[in-house]
Amino acid sequence: MNIYVGNIPYRTDEEELRELFEAYGRVDSVKIITDRFTGRSKGFGFVEMPDEDEAQAAIQALNGKEVDGRPLRVNQAKPRAY
């Protein structure tokens, strides 16, 4: 399942985000979206978890969880509209 993670603190890196989600199961990939000009985090990203039940557990546990004073927004990613 592809999971959207919003309101990520700007100094959080992909490894820290991976560790948060690995507490709930296997993580295939983590991608924090960055500004192409500055390289700075845009404050959101995506986590891919292959097991549906583990992904749902992570969403339930981490949605609203505070990280560096910012409550994460975590939900199933919606397909991109073109």
Secondary structure, DSSP 4 states (H G I P E B T S, - for coil): -EEEEES--TT--HHHHHHHHHTTS---EEEEEE-TTT--EEEEEEEE-S-HHHHHHHHHHHTT-EETTEE-EEEEPPPPP-
